[in-house]
Amino acid sequence: MSFSLPELLALAATLGFASGVRLYAVVLITGLVGYAGWVALPGGLEVLANPWVIGVSTLLFGAEFFADKIPALDSVWDGLSTFVRIPGGALLAASVFGIDQAALAAIAAILGGSLAATSHLAKSSTRAAINTSPEPFSNVAMSLAEDLGIAGLLWLAFEHPWIALATVAALTVLAIWLIVKFARLLRRLLARVRGAPSPDPLAAGPSTMKDT
């Protein structure tokens, strides 16, 4: 299938958002789609269909697949992946247009990087909160849900770009809500660790001083 300009923008946004959750899965799936001839990959994405790129992304995807399902290790992996997922999402989004459309590629890079940062922060925050639970099953279930969700989102991106864009928009709103909730929770936990300040008897007023 060929993509119109609006559909290319929808594809760029989807790849950017998905990269913030599973960058190596995005690279692998996109490469396999191109290698199998299911879709003629646009712009610079066609390089992902190279067998060497597919091989390396397969290894990285395998490492992430298992690391993401081990409590605590998944948070460490997420922390390290901050330096890869966000620029990776920007690069993949820009590659949708390639160097021949520099202005659109720059716009796509900004959009893809921003969406990757949003989804990555929401994922990292959610998984950190889940890791406070002593049982490992919720962690594994969430990780598998992310695997399946990203695969489904990429299928939509190539088959129904507009539905994929609408899904990304809804997920972005949800991600921002999760980030805000986690920030409030973290602020309350920090306040609890520091402890409430003890009252100053000099600021209590004459009536309190008289009672003492």
C-alpha positions in Angstrom: 0.0 0.0 0.0 1.1 3.6 -0.5 0.5 6.4 2.0 -0.8 9.9 1.5 0.8 12.8 3.3 -1.7 12.8 6.2 -1.3 9.0 6.5 2.5 9.4 6.7 2.1 11.9 9.5 -0.2 9.4 11.3 2.4 6.7 10.8 5.2 8.9 12.1 3.1 9.8 15.2 2.3 6.1 15.8 5.9 5.0 15.4 7.1 7.7 17.8 4.6 6.8 20.5 5.2 3.1 20.2 8.9 3.6 20.4 8.6 5.1 23.9 7.2 1.7 25.1 9.0 -0.9 22.9 11.5 0.6 20.6 13.2 -2.6 19.5 9.8 -4.3 18.9 8.9 -1.3 16.7 12.1 -1.6 14.7 11.8 -5.4 14.4 8.1 -5.4 13.4 8.5 -2.6 10.9 11.6 -4.3 9.4 9.7 -7.6 9.0 6.7 -5.9 7.4 9.0 -4.4 4.8 11.1 -7.6 4.3 8.0 -9.7 3.7 6.7 -7.2 1.2 3.5 -6.6 3.1 4.1 -2.8 2.9 6.4 -0.7 0.8 8.1 1.1 3.6 8.2 4.9 3.0 11.2 7.2 3.2 14.2 6.0 5.2 12.2 3.2 6.9 13.2 0.8 4.1 16.6 0.3 5.7 14.9 -1.5 8.6 14.1 -4.3 6.2 17.8 -5.1 5.9 18.5 -8.6 7.3 21.3 -7.3 9.5 19.0 -4.7 11.0 16.4 -7.4 11.6 18.9 -9.7 13.2 20.2 -7.0 15.6 16.7 -5.8 16.5 15.7 -9.4 17.2 18.4 -9.8 19.7 17.7 -6.5 21.4 13.9 -7.3 21.4 14.6 -10.6 23.1 16.7 -9.0 25.8 14.1 -6.4 26.5 11.3 -9.0 26.4 12.8 -10.9 29.3 14.2 -7.9 31.2 10.9 -6.1 31.2 9.2 -9.0 33.0 11.5 -9.1 36.0 10.5 -6.7 38.9 13.1 -4.0 39.6 15.2 -5.0 36.6 12.5 -3.6 34.4 12.8 -0.2 36.1 16.5 -0.3 35.6 16.1 -1.2 32.0 13.5 1.7 31.6 16.0 4.1 33.1 18.7 3.1 30.7 16.3 3.1 27.8 15.5 6.7 28.3 18.6 7.6 26.3 17.5 5.3 23.5 13.8 5.3 23.2 13.2 9.0 22.9 15.8 9.8 20.2 14.9 6.5 18.6 11.3 7.5 18.4 12.3 10.9 16.9 14.5 9.2 14.3 11.9 6.6 13.2 9.3 9.4 12.9 11.7 11.5 10.8 12.6 8.5 8.7 9.0 8.2 7.5 9.8 11.2 5.2 13.5 10.7 4.7 16.1 13.4 3.7 14.2 14.4 0.5 11.5 16.1 2.6 13.6 17.8 5.3 11.0 20.1 6.6 8.4 17.4 7.1 11.1 15.1 8.6 12.0 17.8 11.1 8.3 18.2 12.1 7.9 14.4 12.4 11.1 14.2 14.5 9.7 16.7 17.0 6.3 15.0 17.1 7.8 11.5 17.4 10.3 12.5 20.0 7.6 14.2 22.1 5.3 11.3 21.9 8.1 8.8 22.7 9.0 10.9 25.8 5.4 10.9 26.9 4.8 7.2 26.5 8.1 6.3 28.0 7.6 8.4 31.1 4.1 7.0 31.5 5.4 3.4 31.1 8.3 3.9 33.5 6.1 5.6 36.1 3.4 2.9 35.9 5.9 0.0 36.1 7.7 1.6 39.1 4.3 1.8 40.9 3.5 -1.8 40.0 6.9 -2.9 41.4 5.8 -1.8 44.9 3.6 -4.9 44.9 5.4 -7.9 46.4 3.9 -10.3 43.8 5.4 -10.6 40.3 2.3 -11.5 38.4 0.9 -8.0 37.8 4.3 -7.0 36.4 4.4 -9.8 33.9 0.7 -9.2 32.9 1.4 -5.5 32.3 4.5 -6.4 30.2 2.6 -8.9 28.1 -0.2 -6.3 27.6 2.4 -3.8 26.4 3.8 -6.4 23.9 0.5 -7.2 22.5 -0.7 -3.6 22.5 2.3 -2.3 20.6 2.0 -5.1 18.0 -1.7 -4.2 17.5 -0.9 -0.5 17.3 1.6 -1.1 14.6 -0.8 -3.3 12.6 -3.3 -0.4 12.8 -0.6 2.1 11.7 0.1 0.1 8.5 -3.5 -1.0 7.7 -5.6 1.9 9.2 -3.4 4.9 9.8 -6.3 7.2 10.9 -7.6 4.7 13.5 -4.0 4.3 14.7 -3.7 8.1 15.0 -7.0 8.3 17.0 -5.7 5.5 19.3 -2.4 7.3 19.8 -4.2 10.5 20.7 -6.4 8.7 23.3 -3.3 6.9 24.7 -1.4 10.2 24.9 -4.2 11.7 27.0 -4.1 8.6 29.2 -0.3 8.8 29.5 -0.4 12.4 30.6 -3.0 11.6 33.2 -0.9 8.7 34.5 2.2 11.0 34.7 0.3 13.6 36.7 -1.1 11.0 39.0 2.4 9.5 39.6 3.9 12.9 40.2 1.3 13.6 42.9 1.9 10.2 44.5 5.6 10.8 44.5 5.2 14.2 46.1 3.1 12.7 48.9 5.6 9.9 49.5 8.4 12.4 49.7 6.5 14.6 52.1 5.8 11.5 54.3 9.4 10.5 54.3 10.5 13.9 55.3 7.8 14.1 58.0 5.4 16.9 58.8 7.2 19.9 60.4 6.6 20.3 64.2 4.5 23.3 65.2 6.3 26.4 66.4 5.1 27.4 69.8 6.0 31.0 69.3 3.7 31.1 66.3 0.8 29.4 68.0 -0.6 32.6 69.6 -1.3 33.8 73.2 -4.1 31.3 73.9 -1.8 28.3 73.2 1.0 29.8 75.3 -1.4 30.3 78.2 -2.6 26.7 78.0 1.0 25.5 78.3 
